Structure formats: structure tokens, C-alpha cells
């Protein structure tokens, strides 16, 4: 079967890619270089970690508008995903918020469906979203389902920006997930299959992995919260691994999705894209929450710190999920699209440098004014 997944030698390995934001046309050398660096990164990751499944976490290649040539979009998508397709490894995906922008989600989904190594089918019984599905994973012998994978459409932006910038997973989707999980449980002799969930926009519970920054941390280490959290500066709590480059851009309204996972009892880990510079991993109420920063070079990034995430599930203990982020530089790769400063600097450092620059300018201006006033006083004293 096209969508048959199974453990190999006691483990199941997933490589996830965040927000490629790739260009539809490569009309200049810089875009060509960015695509080349991304391809090199993905290819190297595939060779190094030999995943059983590759997952795209959304905002991969946007459909520009209804006037766009669909055949050109399909061709561009195949080129963007060339190292994934050439590997022969099955892949699945979730839709990002920008893949909803043009209102052409059905065409985007159909473009993925035509790719021979793309697995997963949108479940038409889900009343909201354009791609919601699950994939079962069998044991090494291929005789029994022992794990599940959820792919959820986290929709686009909120209709009422006073409530939230980004939309959320709604109650009708949550009901579909709970009913589907129960159906899976009943068809497996009442056994709850542990699961990993993938979606583009993170849940608001990620803020439970953060703490308010101390005064001395604010200038250069802390990040500003997103939207309704922007009045505070944040740091990662102790015990949370990885990097916090920006305030998590979750919805500001809590639609109850995370609580649904807890009630249902199957989701042991959930991974998200959307935040291009975050790659932290931590636990909230026993569920692993992990961010996947961009795996490419076309959106705002941390220099050569674009990342892939490798997640491993072990057959003898499938609830014990291990996940680690690997950066472009860590795989020994050299970028052709970034300059000498861009290769080394993070977005957080860039912002801090701007702050230093502004502060230095202010100090210089104040010094100049003070010096000028002192000179005038001396002049009048002499007179």
C-alpha cells in the first residue's frame, strides 16, 4: 500500500522540515542559491538519518492567487521537493497559514496528491480545514498497528483580529479528532495507540514553557511575546531545550485543543512550524511540544541555523519519543546564499546590534550636546 508505514529494526524515524517559504520562480541568482542550500541541507539530512517518513510543517510553497498557472505551481512544488521525492521516502504535510491565503487550498492539496511519494488523504468527514488526516504505523513485522500520526489543518488568520491574529483548531475539528481516536481505539481491541501530532500553528500552551525575563536579561536575551503577550519579555524555563528566537505566534484564543489531547490520552508529542526562529522542545502536562524553525533560507532566519528535526519512536516503548534539532552548520555544510555576517548572526543578535547602534547614537548625540554646551559656557565665562 502507498501509505503503509512500519517500524524498522525496532524504531521509526521522522524528519520534519519547517517553513521553507520557497519561491515559485527562480528569477535571480540569490533565489537559485537559496534553493540550492536548502536542497543540500535536506539531502544531507536524509542521508545522515535515513528517516522512515518526512513531514512538511506548512508554508512550503504558497499558491499566489487565483490567476496563477496551476501547472506552473505543480512544477515548482516538485522542484522544491526534489531531494524528498528523489529519496523515495514517503512524506506527508500540513497546510500553513500562507497556503490558505489565496483561497486555493483544494488546488494545493491536489498538487501534493499527484506526487508519487506523498501519502495521506484528507478525511472528508472532518468539517473544517482542507487537509486533516491520520496515518497508522505497524510494528516491524507489519502485522499490527502500534502507533498513530495526526496531521491537522490549523487554518489561517482569525476573522476578528481583536481576538487573535491567527486562527485556531476549532471545536468541530476537535470533535472529529476525538471521534476518530475513539474509532481507532475500538478497532484495536480497546487499546489507545500513542500518537504524534503535526500542525503548522502552535498551541497557546507553549507559553507554559516560558518565564518572564529578569531585568538584566531583557536587553539582549529575552524576546517579546506575540500579540496579546507583547507587554512581557520571555525566556525559556529551565529544562526546556533549544532556542527561543521570537515569541511563539500561537492563537491568543484557547480553543481547547490541548485539553482534548489530554482527555483522549493518545498524543505524546506535538510538533509545529510557523515560528521561523524557534526550535525549543519541552513538556507541558507530560506532552512534548516542539518547534521546528525554518529548514530553508527564503524567510527570516538565524543565519546558518536553519534546522531539521529528527524524531525517533521506539517499538518497545512507543510513548517514549526522542526528538532532536540539527542545524545547517552542524551538518558541516557551507552556505552559498548568505554573506559572511549573515552566516554567523542570529536574528536576536541582529536586533540587539540595532539596539546597541541606537543606544550608541543616543550616547554620541548626548555627548555632542554636552560638549557643545560646555564649550558655550567656557566661551561666556571668558567674555
Steps between C-alpha positions, in 0.01 A plus 500: 500500500613851420439626853628197692748604771681268740779488753841388378743317730303609803465872424313746284679820398337820378679798345291817516562815296373841605377795290703488179311802358651417163467719192287382210747635242878512521553827314830608655821344626422560865177297479688226316763492776234489773329205332837326455592542868161366610524201267851425626380518859200271446703251297773490766240447773342212309834329447610555861184391682322271251148594612199275447276804444554865412251763620454852362368737766331749268575822309706294257400663171212745494240515226521868410145576382222366281669634187805280552562224248430176686732294282784741588420463869510119476831513316647741756381282789671195349823695461486632858452143627747336261734349764197370693342345189832361369564324831190285451416549870129560560407847616193673638421864572279753671373824353651824631308822545650646181384200298150619584560858388383465139196291586630228268558231760331227295748559218795494740380170648447353153855602401638304794275205423653463152850449645564126510674493841246724675277297731193581700146589392286784625220356710178644351315433825693782667274805460773764501838540334634365174738230618432309820607138515668226698750230405542174692845347550542123525757302696820375335327182384222701340237299685357749751433875526689635801530875437302784344585831331261797485519779241274792585412814303546796739326733252602857414451833678214586733201689360500722810851637552396641837470143625809354333728553202501129412211257482490182706386140477124529554254291699370318192856388416560401862181294496615329179838422660339357815251287303774376267725415798214305658438318172870403486488385862191284449646342187813405694335302781449805721868594495597867472776531243761760599531779244702795377310800368625743235351838417623839383395748769601416858260469792484780756628260769852559364504811719509262798853411388606863548561727797509876530848639445694660782597867452862428410389241238264729313742703281672214319362159602122529531234506229176693487180299521268487201189720472316481833820386671710787360504697824738243648849374416570129519774242544488119487443332833772277642468151354368620163754418230580704192476859389234768545541754222155659508181496701296192399246613240217288629136606492412726795172314546511155657260276309563200727707287263775420753245405768340269244831320456520448874144365518552266207836380631670412174718800407845464657669769288397785271723688257441835334644736240391864451766656728802528274765542771370278782628145545432431868361177647329461836221322685164634611291258707707210369459585131809598301460826308764573238563789262664452162666815371530553127693234311570737214642843423212691341335648811641680803757265650785466746783503248627145448287369785218372280398166646352158446343303783562128543243318711536135595234265637611167647295189442549357849381826662310712244396762757866584558564739210846651446543813289803710411562802280798513261617827346644563155846579638499193726484275194821659370333689217612827344243755384518657155211744551608682817771760544780476761302685769163336421662157535591567860236725650163406646190715469514564874861619469405716204225670703738544793760657270238745375417583860868553573525713190207716606635525853844590369347766277311639798812505713696666220228762456481564874878525522505745211230715661679496835829589338334782305334642812827483690678686221237776508529534877878528474461760228262712707723465807798632300294800388 
